[in-house]
Amino acid sequence: MTSTTAAPLEGKQRELQQRDALHLQIARRIFLEEGCHHLTISRLAKETGFSRPTLYERFGSKEGLLVELGIQCHGQWMSFLRRASAFPGRPRERMVAIGEVVRHYAARYADDLRVLSFSRTDLVLERVSSHLRRRYATLDGQIFQLLQGIVDDAVGQGDLSCPPGTSAQALTLTLIALADGLALATRGSVPLHQLEMADPVGEIIRSMHVLFDGYGWRPLSSEWDYVDTERRIHTTLIAEMAHDALEK
């Protein structure tokens, strides 16, 4: 009995997943090419041939569509960060790998970054269900835990001892803010031409090393060749990611 009912259920689930993929693909195109104003449930219904009630039932609103798009992008973003966190080396080198992967992602996946950034704004999140907001909060929590794990490893190995009045959690929060700032700089949201700053990402990464040195996170910049670390990151991790993207 179980085998005869499972197949139809699996087929229905597969059909729903394919339908979702189609809706999100078209919604993404409209958003990237024409902007948020032109992404509406009515427009999506017209382009896909599905009824507005069906789409409203599935996504709730265009903001729900945007959050679903952001969650979709978040999957690949998180996979990149996990690979960076597993880079072979000291904990500080692994954090450098996180920074270089953020740089790579911002350059190679600018459209995904645009979707991620916009879908996380208050303008969008305040208009979606609490369920979707919790899903996003859970995903953001995964990033915090990933970075916190590297910081905790540094403390456990004796590479890092947080100065009085600070904490490992506060350092992790600062690193997330730096990563967001790095992404912001690469999107051109800052008037870099007025600042005469040719390499904004490099400046942020250098500031990250100043922060680490200030915390006494070893090896310090004065005792380790982090340029060589970055070279290894690019010739192994980043090269593998670029190869994987070409294979898809």
HUGI-V66641 format. One record per helix or strand of 2 or more residues. SS is the DSSP state (h for helix, s for strand). FROM is the first residue (numbers start at 0). LEN is the number of residues. If there is no record, write none. Layout:
ss=SS from=FROM len=LEN
ss=SS from=FROM len=LEN
This chain:
ss=h from=1 len=33
ss=h from=35 len=3
ss=h from=40 len=8
ss=h from=51 len=8
ss=h from=61 len=24
ss=h from=90 len=18
ss=h from=109 len=10
ss=h from=121 len=4
ss=h from=129 len=27
ss=h from=167 len=19
ss=h from=191 len=4
ss=h from=199 len=16
ss=h from=220 len=3
ss=h from=225 len=22
